[in-house]
Amino acid sequence: MEFREMSQDQAVQSTHQIPFRIRGGLAPVVEWEMDDSFELFFEHYVLMYRDPQVVVSGSIPKGALKRMIGNMPVILAKAHGQGRLALGRSVPGEIVGIPMAAGQTLEVREHQFLAATNTLEYGFTRVKGVANLLFGGNGFFVDTFHGSRQSGIVWVHAHGNLIEVVLGHGEQLDVEPSRWCYKDPSVKMSTVPINVSAGLFASSSFMLNRFTGPGRLGLQSMAQYLNTDS
């Protein structure tokens, strides 16, 4: 099992030839110099600024009704053209670009992804049982990104600091449910109950997510409780 801190100034742009920079420290934003060689899609409400030459349009993904019921955005914005585009989530944390090879899939906890290149396929699934146990809610969404034929990048906002764990085959790690932000699909997630007792009349119970490798698991140092959990 390997733990490694993820720096938000990783030079992934040198591999994929997509120029971007991280601006700010406490509540960062990511800025791209857009050109005609790539397009981005993102949740529309994270837009901070753009040059007028950058064209922003919208689309509605399949399953929009489920997202609306779950208090999730139903419009995905798309950007192309030439000029600057900046996105941010208005909360403290780190932004990291995660490169994806053709054939690779990444699963990202809802409200964590900032943007992705249009070379990637987007989908989502609803996790029901886990959140019902954890928070007494109706579940939460996991965004999925798949490079079916081409490579690409997913930009993720982690609350606080981002630490990536690489789990070996069969290795397990128990994580407080609000502290993970992305994982490889090969990493399986389950729920384990924890009971802490300090005597006959003092005890407390809570739940942890158990992740089983192999694969990558992204952790965030700040807790994030989701609206869809309630």
C-alpha positions as CSV (number, residue, x, y, z in Angstrom):
1,M,0.0,0.0,0.0
2,E,1.5,3.3,-1.1
3,F,0.5,6.8,0.1
4,R,1.5,9.8,-1.9
5,E,0.5,13.5,-1.6
6,M,-0.8,14.8,-4.9
7,S,0.5,18.2,-5.9
8,Q,-1.9,20.5,-7.7
9,D,0.9,21.8,-10.0
10,Q,1.6,18.4,-11.5
11,A,2.8,18.8,-15.1
12,V,0.2,16.6,-16.7
13,Q,-0.1,19.2,-19.5
14,S,3.3,18.2,-20.8
15,T,1.9,14.7,-21.7
16,H,-1.5,15.8,-23.1
17,Q,-0.5,19.2,-24.5
18,I,-3.4,21.0,-22.8
19,P,-2.1,24.2,-21.2
20,F,-3.6,25.1,-17.8
21,R,-2.6,26.7,-14.6
22,I,-3.8,26.7,-11.0
23,R,-4.5,30.1,-9.6
24,G,-4.9,30.9,-5.9
25,G,-4.1,28.9,-2.9
26,L,-6.8,28.7,-0.3
27,A,-9.8,28.3,-2.7
28,P,-8.0,27.6,-6.0
29,V,-9.4,27.9,-9.6
30,V,-8.0,26.2,-12.7
31,E,-7.5,28.3,-15.8
32,W,-7.1,27.0,-19.4
33,E,-5.8,28.8,-22.5
34,M,-8.4,27.3,-24.8
35,D,-7.7,26.7,-28.5
36,D,-9.3,24.7,-31.2
37,S,-7.4,21.5,-30.3
38,F,-9.6,20.5,-27.4
39,E,-13.0,21.1,-25.7
40,L,-14.0,20.8,-22.1
41,F,-17.2,19.9,-20.3
42,F,-18.1,20.8,-16.7
43,E,-21.0,21.5,-14.3
44,H,-22.2,24.9,-15.3
45,Y,-22.2,26.6,-11.9
46,V,-18.5,26.2,-11.4
47,L,-17.7,28.8,-14.1
48,M,-15.7,31.8,-12.7
49,Y,-14.7,33.7,-15.9
50,R,-14.1,33.4,-19.6
51,D,-12.9,35.5,-22.5
52,P,-15.8,36.4,-24.7
53,Q,-14.3,34.3,-27.6
54,V,-14.8,31.1,-25.6
55,V,-18.2,29.6,-26.5
56,V,-20.1,28.0,-23.7
57,S,-23.1,25.8,-24.5
58,G,-25.1,23.2,-22.6
59,S,-26.4,19.7,-22.8
60,I,-28.5,17.4,-20.7
61,P,-27.1,14.0,-19.9
62,K,-29.1,10.8,-19.9
63,G,-30.9,10.2,-16.6
64,A,-31.4,13.9,-15.9
65,L,-34.6,13.2,-14.0
66,K,-32.7,11.0,-11.5
67,R,-30.1,13.8,-11.0
68,M,-32.9,16.4,-10.5
69,I,-34.5,14.2,-7.8
70,G,-31.1,13.7,-6.2
71,N,-30.4,17.5,-6.1
72,M,-27.7,17.1,-8.7
73,P,-27.0,19.5,-11.6
74,V,-28.9,18.4,-14.7
75,I,-27.0,20.6,-17.2
76,L,-23.5,19.9,-18.4
77,A,-21.7,22.9,-19.9
78,K,-19.3,22.6,-22.8
79,A,-16.6,25.1,-23.8
80,H,-14.6,25.6,-26.9
81,G,-12.9,28.4,-28.8
82,Q,-9.9,30.5,-28.1
83,G,-9.2,32.4,-24.9
84,R,-9.2,31.9,-21.2
85,L,-11.6,29.8,-19.2
86,A,-11.5,29.5,-15.4
87,L,-13.5,27.2,-13.1
88,G,-13.6,26.8,-9.3
89,R,-15.8,25.5,-6.5
90,S,-15.4,28.4,-4.1
91,V,-14.2,26.2,-1.2
92,P,-10.8,25.5,0.2
93,G,-8.9,22.6,-1.3
94,E,-6.6,21.5,-4.1
95,I,-7.2,21.0,-7.8
96,V,-5.4,18.1,-9.6
97,G,-5.5,17.0,-13.2
98,I,-5.7,13.2,-13.5
99,P,-4.6,11.9,-16.9
100,M,-6.5,8.9,-18.3
101,A,-5.3,6.5,-21.0
102,A,-7.5,5.1,-23.7
103,G,-9.5,2.3,-22.1
104,Q,-9.2,3.6,-18.6
105,T,-12.2,4.5,-16.3
106,L,-12.2,6.8,-13.3
107,E,-15.0,7.0,-10.7
108,V,-15.4,10.4,-9.0
109,R,-17.6,11.2,-6.0
110,E,-20.4,13.7,-6.8
111,H,-19.5,17.5,-6.7
112,Q,-15.8,16.7,-6.9
113,F,-15.0,16.9,-10.6
114,L,-14.4,20.3,-12.1
115,A,-13.9,19.5,-15.8
116,A,-12.9,16.9,-18.3
117,T,-11.8,16.8,-21.9
118,N,-14.5,15.9,-24.4
119,T,-12.4,12.9,-25.5
120,L,-13.9,11.1,-22.4
121,E,-17.3,9.5,-22.1
122,Y,-19.3,10.7,-19.1
123,G,-21.9,8.8,-17.1
124,F,-23.0,8.4,-13.5
125,T,-24.4,5.8,-11.1
126,R,-26.4,6.2,-7.9
127,V,-25.0,4.4,-4.8
128,K,-28.1,3.7,-2.6
129,G,-27.4,1.2,0.2
130,V,-24.1,2.7,1.4
131,A,-25.4,6.2,2.1
132,N,-28.7,4.9,3.7
133,L,-26.5,3.1,6.3
134,L,-24.2,6.0,6.8
135,F,-26.4,9.1,6.9
136,G,-30.0,7.8,6.8
137,G,-30.3,9.4,3.4
138,N,-31.3,8.3,-0.1
139,G,-27.8,7.7,-1.5
140,F,-25.4,9.6,-3.6
141,F,-24.0,9.8,-7.1
142,V,-20.7,8.7,-8.5
143,D,-19.6,10.3,-11.8
144,T,-17.8,8.0,-14.2
145,F,-15.3,9.0,-16.9
146,H,-14.2,6.5,-19.6
147,G,-11.6,6.9,-22.3
148,S,-13.1,4.5,-24.8
149,R,-10.8,5.2,-27.7
150,Q,-8.8,8.3,-26.7
151,S,-6.9,9.6,-23.7
152,G,-7.9,12.6,-21.7
153,I,-7.8,14.4,-18.4
154,V,-10.3,14.8,-15.5
155,W,-9.7,17.8,-13.2
156,V,-10.8,17.0,-9.6
157,H,-11.3,19.4,-6.7
158,A,-10.3,17.8,-3.3
159,H,-11.5,19.4,-0.1
160,G,-8.4,20.2,1.9
161,N,-5.4,18.3,0.8
162,L,-5.4,15.4,-1.7
163,I,-3.6,12.1,-0.9
164,E,-3.6,9.2,-3.3
165,V,-3.4,5.7,-2.0
166,V,-2.4,2.8,-4.3
167,L,-3.9,-0.4,-3.0
168,G,-2.4,-3.7,-3.9
169,H,-4.4,-6.8,-4.8
170,G,-6.6,-7.6,-1.7
171,E,-5.3,-4.7,0.4
172,Q,-7.9,-2.9,2.4
173,L,-8.3,0.5,3.9
174,D,-11.2,1.8,6.0
175,V,-12.1,5.5,5.3
176,E,-14.5,7.9,6.9
177,P,-17.2,8.2,4.3
178,S,-16.8,11.9,3.5
179,R,-13.0,11.6,3.0
180,W,-12.7,9.9,-0.4
181,C,-13.1,11.7,-3.7
182,Y,-12.1,9.3,-6.6
183,K,-11.1,5.7,-7.2
184,D,-10.4,3.2,-9.9
185,P,-13.4,0.9,-10.7
186,S,-11.2,-2.0,-9.7
187,V,-11.3,-0.7,-6.1
188,K,-14.4,-2.1,-4.5
189,M,-16.3,-0.2,-1.8
190,S,-18.3,-1.7,1.1
191,T,-19.6,-0.5,4.5
192,V,-18.4,-1.7,7.9
193,P,-20.0,-0.8,11.3
194,I,-17.8,0.4,14.1
195,N,-18.9,0.4,17.7
196,V,-16.9,2.4,20.3
197,S,-17.7,1.5,23.9
198,A,-16.4,3.3,27.0
199,G,-18.3,1.3,29.6
200,L,-21.8,0.1,30.3
201,F,-23.6,3.4,29.7
202,A,-21.4,5.1,27.1
203,S,-21.1,3.9,23.5
204,S,-21.2,5.2,20.0
205,S,-21.7,3.6,16.6
206,F,-20.7,4.8,13.2
207,M,-19.8,3.5,9.7
208,L,-16.7,3.4,7.6
209,N,-16.3,2.7,3.9
210,R,-14.0,-0.2,3.3
211,F,-12.0,-0.1,0.0
212,T,-10.4,-3.2,-1.4
213,G,-7.7,-3.1,-4.0
214,P,-6.2,-3.3,-6.5
215,G,-6.1,0.3,-7.7
216,R,-5.9,4.0,-6.9
217,L,-8.0,5.7,-4.2
218,G,-8.0,9.5,-3.8
219,L,-8.5,10.8,-0.2
220,Q,-9.3,14.4,0.9
221,S,-8.3,15.8,4.3
222,M,-11.5,17.8,4.8
223,A,-14.9,16.2,5.3
224,Q,-17.6,16.8,2.7
225,Y,-21.2,15.9,3.5
226,L,-23.4,15.7,0.5
227,N,-26.9,17.2,0.0
228,T,-28.0,14.0,-1.6
229,D,-27.2,12.1,1.7
230,S,-30.0,13.8,3.5
